[in-house]
Amino acid sequence: MAAAERPSGLYLDGAWRSGNRRLAVLDKYSLEPVAEVAEATPADVLAAVDGACRAAAEPPPPGERARVLRAVADALEAEGERVVADYVAETGFTLADARGELARAARIYRLSAEEAVRIAGEQVPISAPGGERRLAFTFRVPVGVVVAITPFNAPLSTVAHKIGPALAAGNAVVLKPAEKTPLSAVHAVRAFHEAGLPAGLLQLVCGTGEDLGEALVGDPRVRFYTFTGSTAVGRRISARAGLARTQLELGSNSASIVAADADVERVAALVARAGYRKAGQVCTSVQRLLVDRSRLGDLAEATRERVQTLVAGDPRDPASSLGPLIDPAEAERAAAWVAQARPSARLALGGERDKALLTPALLVDPDPGSRVLDEEIFAPVVSLVPVDDVDHAIRLVNEGPYGLQAGIFTHDLDLAFRAARRLRVGGVMINDTSSYHADEMPYGGVKESGHGQEGPKYAVHDMTDPRLVVLNL
């Protein structure tokens, strides 16, 4: 989209504002500036919350909220390749990733529209003495003002997962997208503006967490914070949120377990996709494969054959399997972690850096305690770790600090369900990797991976409060 046609990036009370500061957006492959957006100030955040409070006092009825959400889905699809072009530039993800995420975002808004007209309470039976002539029921009401803080790695779908349910529930939202990928959020907010969303129900402020975080988090008028990002930042938000509720989707070093009876070729094919798409910058990316020792050699070879065919390059080139990381510093960090683990690994493939590009890396049996195993690498790096059996693998997962999702490959249903019962994670994918996700599912973690759930049905419930009514007849 030409700069003259792109809204400013600061959207307050139904109008685009120019602002006094500009935030440059870089093409993540060329590292050249491709756009600018208005950079918000703490005063702009205060104005955004002020306007959201006014708008939240009288939300539109459910049917109108559903209409707007459906119109937004239609508008994003109609914009199609313009949205895709900005997405590829600002993220560095491939055209296939961009088109897939655009389709997901549209679906999330439609799912949210469906939930807008399903919000319901329940009848409450009263059996206490003296309650014979009383009738009690609940209905659900919006919490009020929601602050949504979104990450760089899914700037269309994660924005949809946060603002779609919040608006479906009748709340007002202040959205702060990642400062490195604001253009996708601008497209979404523009679609809401053109769909006729009442002024103030959606406010957009772009900028860094360092500049805007204090103003965004801790305002007592905000009743709900939804955040996706690092565990460290999630802790700070939780500490400052006070009595407001939080939904936090945080870090992970997701593992998938490969039992002795697993189909090695199937595992390798899925891992070559799930471990490296978006250059590994996905919260549930397969970072660790915990493999029965009897299958380690076969799986290492099958995975190596596939990983060697992956190409890191220009994300606009259909021949590229993956593009760059979000910036050269992240690629440098990931390359250093691979270099640290390489001497101890039986097999080491890839991990070479060129600016923000990192060649897909595969490590077999790196030393326990390696950063590539214990910390979230957020890069195209997969490590195969030998284990004695599934119980050993479960212990390794549970001993770690994270608990977002896990996978297990086995034909033994007893084994699969034992893993599902014992793994301390938010979701267990059987005969699939930790990366599997469908947008209607509940999605969230435990331990240091956060709490609360995304998924329109579940988020709408969390973003509303029950109100009890008792009639004395």
C-alpha positions as CSV (number, residue, x, y, z in Angstrom):
1,M,0.0,0.0,0.0
2,A,1.4,3.4,-0.9
3,A,2.3,5.6,2.0
4,A,-0.3,8.2,1.0
5,E,-3.1,5.6,1.2
6,R,-2.0,4.1,4.5
7,P,-3.7,5.4,7.7
8,S,-1.4,7.0,10.2
9,G,-1.3,4.3,12.8
10,L,-2.7,6.4,15.6
11,Y,-6.5,5.8,15.9
12,L,-8.3,7.5,18.7
13,D,-12.1,7.9,19.1
14,G,-12.9,6.9,15.5
15,A,-10.4,9.2,13.8
16,W,-6.8,8.7,12.4
17,R,-4.4,11.2,14.1
18,S,-1.0,12.3,12.7
19,G,0.9,12.4,16.0
20,N,4.2,14.3,16.5
21,R,6.5,11.3,16.3
22,R,7.1,8.7,13.6
23,L,8.0,5.0,13.9
24,A,9.9,3.5,11.0
25,V,8.9,0.0,9.8
26,L,11.7,-2.0,8.2
27,D,11.5,-4.7,5.5
28,K,12.9,-7.6,7.5
29,Y,14.7,-9.1,4.5
30,S,16.3,-6.0,2.9
31,L,16.5,-4.1,6.2
32,E,15.3,-1.0,4.4
33,P,12.5,1.3,5.6
34,V,9.2,0.5,3.9
35,A,6.7,2.6,5.9
36,E,6.2,4.9,8.9
37,V,3.4,5.0,11.4
38,A,2.6,7.6,14.0
39,E,4.3,6.8,17.3
40,A,2.0,7.2,20.3
41,T,3.0,9.0,23.5
42,P,1.9,8.2,27.0
43,A,-0.6,11.1,26.7
44,D,-2.1,9.4,23.6
45,V,-2.5,6.2,25.7
46,L,-4.3,8.2,28.4
47,A,-6.6,9.6,25.7
48,A,-7.2,6.2,24.3
49,V,-8.3,4.8,27.7
50,D,-10.4,7.9,28.3
51,G,-12.2,7.3,25.0
52,A,-12.5,3.6,25.5
53,C,-14.2,4.2,28.9
54,R,-16.8,6.5,27.3
55,A,-17.5,4.0,24.5
56,A,-17.7,1.0,26.9
57,A,-20.5,2.6,28.8
58,E,-22.9,1.9,25.9
59,P,-21.8,-1.0,23.7
60,P,-23.8,-1.8,20.5
61,P,-26.2,-4.8,20.7
62,P,-24.9,-8.3,19.9
63,G,-26.3,-8.4,16.4
64,E,-24.6,-5.2,15.4
65,R,-21.3,-6.4,16.9
66,A,-21.6,-9.6,14.9
67,R,-22.3,-7.6,11.7
68,V,-19.2,-5.5,12.2
69,L,-17.0,-8.5,12.8
70,R,-18.3,-10.3,9.7
71,A,-17.7,-7.1,7.6
72,V,-14.1,-6.9,8.9
73,A,-13.5,-10.5,7.8
74,D,-14.9,-9.7,4.3
75,A,-12.9,-6.4,4.1
76,L,-9.6,-8.1,4.9
77,E,-10.2,-10.8,2.3
78,A,-11.1,-8.1,-0.2
79,E,-7.9,-6.3,0.5
80,G,-6.1,-9.6,0.0
81,E,-2.7,-9.0,-1.6
82,R,-2.3,-5.5,-0.3
83,V,-2.5,-6.9,3.3
84,V,-0.2,-9.8,2.3
85,A,2.4,-7.4,0.8
86,D,2.7,-5.3,4.0
87,Y,2.7,-8.5,6.1
88,V,5.6,-10.0,4.2
89,A,7.6,-6.8,4.4
90,E,7.1,-6.2,8.1
91,T,7.5,-9.8,9.3
92,G,9.9,-11.4,6.8
93,F,7.5,-14.4,6.6
94,T,6.8,-16.1,3.3
95,L,4.0,-15.4,1.0
96,A,2.4,-18.7,1.9
97,D,2.6,-17.8,5.6
98,A,1.0,-14.4,4.9
99,R,-1.9,-15.8,2.9
100,G,-2.4,-18.5,5.5
101,E,-2.5,-16.1,8.3
102,L,-4.8,-13.7,6.5
103,A,-7.3,-16.6,6.0
104,R,-7.0,-17.4,9.7
105,A,-7.6,-13.9,10.8
106,A,-10.8,-13.6,8.7
107,R,-12.0,-16.9,10.2
108,I,-11.3,-15.7,13.7
109,Y,-13.4,-12.6,13.2
110,R,-16.2,-14.8,11.8
111,L,-16.0,-17.1,14.8
112,S,-16.1,-14.1,17.1
113,A,-19.2,-12.8,15.3
114,E,-20.9,-16.2,16.0
115,E,-20.0,-15.9,19.7
116,A,-21.3,-12.4,19.9
117,V,-24.9,-13.7,19.6
118,R,-24.4,-16.7,21.8
119,I,-23.5,-15.0,25.1
120,A,-25.9,-16.3,27.7
121,G,-26.3,-16.7,31.4
122,E,-28.0,-19.5,33.3
123,Q,-30.9,-20.1,35.7
124,V,-29.8,-20.6,39.3
125,P,-31.9,-23.0,41.4
126,I,-32.6,-21.7,44.9
127,S,-33.1,-24.5,47.4
128,A,-32.3,-22.5,50.6
129,P,-35.2,-22.2,53.1
130,G,-37.3,-19.1,52.3
131,G,-36.3,-19.2,48.7
132,E,-39.4,-21.0,47.4
133,R,-40.8,-17.9,45.8
134,R,-37.5,-16.6,44.4
135,L,-36.3,-17.0,40.8
136,A,-32.6,-16.4,40.1
137,F,-30.7,-16.2,36.9
138,T,-27.5,-14.7,35.5
139,F,-26.7,-12.8,32.4
140,R,-23.2,-11.9,31.2
141,V,-22.0,-8.3,30.8
142,P,-18.8,-6.9,29.3
143,V,-15.9,-6.3,31.6
144,G,-15.4,-2.8,30.2
145,V,-12.0,-1.7,28.8
146,V,-9.6,-4.3,27.5
147,V,-5.9,-3.6,26.7
148,A,-4.5,-5.9,24.0
149,I,-0.7,-6.1,23.5
150,T,0.3,-8.3,20.6
151,P,3.6,-9.8,19.3
152,F,5.4,-9.5,16.1
153,N,5.1,-13.1,15.0
154,A,1.4,-13.3,14.2
155,P,0.3,-9.7,13.6
156,L,-2.9,-10.6,11.8
157,S,-4.2,-13.7,13.7
158,T,-3.1,-12.8,17.2
159,V,-4.6,-9.3,16.8
160,A,-7.8,-11.1,15.7
161,H,-7.7,-13.5,18.6
162,K,-7.6,-10.5,21.0
163,I,-9.8,-7.8,19.6
164,G,-12.3,-10.1,17.9
165,P,-13.6,-11.7,21.1
166,A,-13.2,-8.5,23.2
167,L,-15.4,-6.6,20.8
168,A,-17.8,-9.5,20.4
169,A,-18.3,-9.5,24.2
170,G,-19.2,-5.8,24.1
171,N,-16.0,-4.3,25.4
172,A,-13.9,-1.4,24.3
173,V,-10.3,-2.2,23.3
174,V,-7.0,-0.3,23.3
175,L,-4.6,-2.2,21.0
176,K,-0.9,-1.9,21.0
177,P,0.7,-4.0,18.3
178,A,4.4,-5.0,18.3
179,E,6.4,-1.9,17.2
180,K,8.2,-3.9,14.5
181,T,5.1,-5.1,12.8
182,P,2.3,-2.5,13.2
183,L,1.1,-2.5,9.6
184,S,-1.1,-5.6,9.9
185,A,-2.8,-4.0,12.9
186,V,-3.4,-0.8,10.9
187,H,-5.1,-2.9,8.2
188,A,-7.4,-4.5,10.8
189,V,-8.3,-1.2,12.5
190,R,-9.0,0.4,9.1
191,A,-11.4,-2.5,8.4
192,F,-13.2,-1.9,11.6
193,H,-13.4,1.8,10.9
194,E,-14.9,1.2,7.5
195,A,-17.3,-1.4,8.9
196,G,-18.9,1.3,11.1
197,L,-17.6,0.3,14.5
198,P,-18.7,3.1,16.9
199,A,-16.0,5.6,17.8
200,G,-14.0,4.7,20.9
201,L,-14.6,1.0,20.9
202,L,-11.3,0.3,19.2
203,Q,-8.2,2.5,19.8
204,L,-4.8,1.9,18.2
205,V,-1.5,3.1,19.7
206,C,1.8,2.1,18.2
207,G,5.1,2.3,20.0
208,T,7.6,0.5,22.2
209,G,6.7,-1.2,25.4
210,E,9.4,0.9,27.1
211,D,7.7,4.1,26.1
212,L,4.0,3.1,26.5
213,G,4.1,0.2,29.0
214,E,3.7,2.2,32.1
215,A,0.8,4.2,30.7
216,L,-0.9,1.0,29.3
217,V,-0.5,-1.2,32.4
218,G,-1.7,-0.1,35.8
219,D,-4.6,2.2,34.9
220,P,-7.3,1.1,37.3
221,R,-10.0,1.7,34.6
222,V,-8.6,-1.1,32.5
223,R,-10.4,-4.3,33.6
224,F,-8.6,-6.9,31.4
225,Y,-5.2,-7.3,29.9
226,T,-4.5,-9.8,27.1
227,F,-0.8,-10.2,26.2
228,T,1.3,-12.5,24.1
229,G,5.0,-12.2,24.4
230,S,7.9,-13.1,26.7
231,T,7.6,-14.5,30.2
232,A,9.6,-11.6,31.6
233,V,7.2,-9.0,30.2
234,G,4.2,-11.1,31.2
235,R,5.5,-11.1,34.8
236,R,5.7,-7.3,34.8
237,I,2.2,-7.0,33.4
238,S,0.8,-9.4,36.0
239,A,2.6,-7.5,38.8
240,R,1.2,-4.1,37.7
241,A,-2.3,-5.2,36.6
242,G,-3.7,-5.1,40.2
243,L,-7.2,-6.4,40.4
244,A,-7.7,-6.5,36.6
245,R,-7.8,-9.9,35.1
246,T,-5.1,-11.0,32.7
247,Q,-4.7,-13.5,29.9
248,L,-1.0,-14.2,29.2
249,E,0.4,-16.4,26.5
250,L,4.1,-16.5,27.2
251,G,7.3,-18.4,26.4
252,S,7.8,-22.0,25.6
253,N,10.4,-24.5,24.5
254,S,7.8,-26.9,23.1
255,A,8.6,-30.6,23.0
256,S,7.1,-33.5,21.0
257,I,7.6,-37.1,22.1
258,V,8.4,-39.8,19.7
259,A,7.6,-43.3,21.0
260,A,9.3,-46.5,19.9
261,D,6.3,-47.4,17.7
262,A,6.0,-44.0,15.9
263,D,6.0,-43.6,12.2
264,V,9.4,-42.0,11.7
265,E,8.7,-40.7,8.2
266,R,5.5,-39.0,9.3
267,V,7.2,-37.4,12.2
268,A,10.1,-36.1,10.0
269,A,7.7,-34.6,7.5
270,L,5.7,-32.8,10.1
271,V,8.7,-31.5,12.0
272,A,10.3,-30.2,8.8
273,R,7.2,-28.0,8.5
274,A,6.3,-27.3,12.1
275,G,9.8,-26.6,13.4
276,Y,10.8,-24.2,10.7
277,R,7.8,-22.3,9.4
278,K,8.0,-18.6,10.1
279,A,11.7,-19.2,10.7
280,G,10.8,-21.0,14.0
281,Q,9.3,-17.8,15.4
282,V,6.1,-19.5,16.7
283,C,5.3,-20.0,20.3
284,T,4.5,-23.7,19.8
285,S,7.3,-24.4,17.3
286,V,8.8,-27.9,17.8
287,Q,12.0,-27.0,19.5
288,R,12.7,-30.4,21.1
289,L,12.0,-33.9,19.8
290,L,12.3,-36.4,22.7
291,V,12.9,-39.6,20.8
292,D,13.0,-43.2,22.0
293,R,16.7,-44.3,21.7
294,S,15.8,-47.1,19.4
295,R,14.4,-44.7,16.8
296,L,16.9,-41.8,17.2
297,G,19.1,-42.8,14.2
298,D,16.3,-43.4,11.8
299,L,14.5,-40.2,12.8
300,A,17.7,-38.1,12.6
301,E,18.4,-39.3,9.1
302,A,14.8,-38.8,7.9
303,T,14.7,-35.3,9.4
304,R,18.1,-34.4,8.0
305,E,17.0,-35.3,4.5
306,R,14.1,-33.0,4.7
307,V,15.8,-30.1,6.5
308,Q,18.5,-30.0,3.9
309,T,15.9,-29.2,1.3
310,L,14.7,-26.1,3.2
311,V,15.8,-22.7,1.8
312,A,16.2,-19.6,3.8
313,G,15.9,-16.5,1.6
314,D,13.8,-13.7,0.2
315,P,10.3,-14.3,1.6
316,R,8.7,-13.1,-1.7
317,D,10.5,-15.8,-3.6
318,P,8.3,-18.9,-3.9
319,A,11.5,-21.0,-3.7
320,S,12.1,-19.8,-0.1
321,S,10.9,-22.1,2.6
322,L,11.5,-19.5,5.3
323,G,12.6,-15.9,5.5
324,P,14.7,-13.9,8.0
325,L,14.3,-13.6,11.7
326,I,12.7,-10.4,13.0
327,D,16.1,-8.7,13.1
328,P,19.8,-9.4,12.8
329,A,20.4,-9.4,16.5
330,E,17.9,-12.3,17.0
331,A,19.6,-14.2,14.2
332,E,23.0,-13.6,15.9
333,R,21.7,-14.7,19.2
334,A,20.3,-17.9,17.8
335,A,23.4,-18.7,15.8
336,A,25.5,-18.3,19.0
337,W,23.3,-20.8,20.8
338,V,23.7,-23.3,18.0
339,A,27.4,-22.7,18.0
340,Q,27.6,-23.4,21.7
341,A,25.7,-26.7,21.3
342,R,27.4,-27.9,18.2
343,P,30.5,-29.5,19.7
344,S,28.5,-31.8,21.9
345,A,25.9,-32.9,19.2
346,R,26.2,-36.1,17.3
347,L,24.9,-34.4,14.2
348,A,24.8,-30.7,13.5
349,L,23.3,-29.1,10.4
350,G,22.8,-25.5,9.5
351,G,22.8,-22.5,11.9
352,E,24.8,-20.2,9.7
353,R,23.8,-16.5,9.7
354,D,23.7,-13.9,7.0
355,K,22.3,-10.6,8.4
356,A,18.8,-11.7,9.7
357,L,18.8,-15.0,7.8
358,L,19.6,-18.2,9.7
359,T,19.9,-21.5,7.8
360,P,17.6,-24.2,9.2
361,A,19.5,-26.0,12.0
362,L,19.2,-29.6,13.2
363,L,21.0,-30.8,16.3
364,V,21.1,-34.4,17.5
365,D,21.8,-35.1,21.2
366,P,23.2,-31.8,22.3
367,D,24.4,-31.7,26.0
368,P,21.6,-31.5,28.6
369,G,21.5,-27.9,29.9
370,S,22.2,-26.4,26.5
371,R,20.4,-23.2,25.8
372,V,18.9,-24.7,22.7
373,L,17.1,-27.1,24.9
374,D,16.3,-25.2,28.1
375,E,15.3,-21.7,26.8
376,E,13.0,-20.6,24.1
377,I,15.1,-20.2,21.0
378,F,12.5,-18.7,18.7
379,A,14.5,-19.5,15.6
380,P,14.6,-22.3,12.9
381,V,16.4,-24.8,15.2
382,V,15.2,-28.3,16.2
383,S,17.1,-30.6,18.6
384,L,16.6,-34.4,18.8
385,V,17.1,-35.7,22.4
386,P,17.3,-39.5,23.1
387,V,15.1,-40.8,26.0
388,D,14.7,-44.2,27.6
389,D,10.9,-44.3,27.2
390,V,7.8,-42.1,27.2
391,D,7.8,-41.8,31.0
392,H,11.4,-40.4,30.7
393,A,10.2,-37.9,28.1
394,I,7.3,-36.8,30.3
395,R,9.6,-36.2,33.2
396,L,11.8,-34.0,31.0
397,V,8.8,-31.9,29.9
398,N,7.4,-31.6,33.4
399,E,10.7,-30.6,35.0
400,G,11.1,-27.6,32.8
401,P,9.6,-24.2,33.5
402,Y,7.2,-24.0,30.5
403,G,3.9,-25.7,29.7
404,L,2.3,-24.4,26.5
405,Q,1.7,-27.4,24.3
406,A,3.3,-30.8,23.6
407,G,2.9,-33.6,21.1
408,I,3.3,-37.3,21.2
409,F,3.6,-39.8,18.3
410,T,2.5,-43.3,19.1
411,H,0.0,-46.0,17.9
412,D,-0.6,-47.1,21.5
413,L,-3.7,-45.3,22.8
414,D,-3.0,-46.2,26.4
415,L,0.4,-44.6,26.1
416,A,-1.0,-41.5,24.4
417,F,-3.6,-41.0,27.1
418,R,-1.1,-41.6,29.8
419,A,0.9,-38.8,28.3
420,A,-2.2,-36.6,28.0
421,R,-3.0,-37.1,31.7
422,R,0.5,-36.6,33.0
423,L,2.0,-33.8,30.8
424,R,1.7,-30.5,32.6
425,V,0.9,-28.4,29.6
426,G,-2.0,-26.5,28.2
427,G,-2.6,-28.9,25.2
428,V,-1.4,-32.3,24.1
429,M,-1.5,-33.2,20.4
430,I,-1.6,-36.9,19.7
431,N,0.2,-38.0,16.5
432,D,0.9,-34.4,15.8
433,T,3.5,-31.9,16.8
434,S,3.2,-29.3,19.6
435,S,2.5,-26.8,16.8
436,Y,-1.0,-27.9,15.8
437,H,-3.6,-25.3,16.4
438,A,-7.2,-24.7,15.2
439,D,-8.6,-21.3,16.0
440,E,-11.8,-22.5,17.6
441,M,-9.8,-24.5,20.2
442,P,-8.9,-23.3,23.7
443,Y,-5.3,-22.2,23.6
444,G,-3.1,-21.3,26.5
445,G,-0.4,-22.5,28.8
446,V,0.4,-23.3,32.4
447,K,3.5,-22.7,34.6
448,E,5.7,-20.0,33.0
449,S,3.9,-20.2,29.7
450,G,1.1,-18.1,31.2
451,H,-2.6,-18.5,32.0
452,G,-6.0,-17.9,30.5
453,Q,-7.2,-19.1,27.1
454,E,-7.5,-17.8,23.6
455,G,-10.1,-19.1,21.2
456,P,-13.2,-16.9,20.6
457,K,-15.7,-19.0,22.7
458,Y,-13.3,-19.1,25.6
459,A,-12.0,-15.6,25.4
460,V,-15.5,-14.1,25.2
461,H,-16.4,-16.0,28.4
462,D,-13.3,-14.6,30.1
463,M,-14.0,-11.1,28.9
464,T,-17.5,-11.0,30.4
465,D,-18.7,-11.0,34.0
466,P,-21.8,-12.9,35.3
467,R,-24.5,-10.6,36.8
468,L,-27.0,-12.3,39.2
469,V,-30.6,-11.2,39.2
470,V,-33.0,-12.5,41.9
471,L,-36.8,-12.0,41.7
472,N,-38.8,-12.3,44.9
473,L,-42.2,-13.4,43.6
